[in-house]
Amino acid sequence: MHPQLADLPDDDDESRRADKLSGAWGRHPLLGRMYLPAYRAGTEKVAELRRRFSAQALLPVLYGCSGLVDVTTIERVLDQQSDGR
């Protein structure tokens, strides 16, 4: 198995995630309609970044060790670090 695939969620994680998305968050009158699309967009973005960057480069930035980042700024920070800036 590829090393980066070894830590992907298993079926139990997927069912817990589905429960979370369909539970109280999913039924919230304002946030419920935004929660699933935002969760999916974030999940897809992290998956894309994992394909493009090594875990050693990505994880510290993803977990805030290089300052505050969001879905629109994380790529800039990763690119700057790979350029040595």
Secondary structure, DSSP 8 states (H G I E B T S, - for coil): --TTTTTS--HHHHHHHHHHHHSHHHH-TTTHHHHHHHHHHHHHHHHHHHHHS-HHHHHHHHTTTTS---TTTHHHHHHHHHHT-
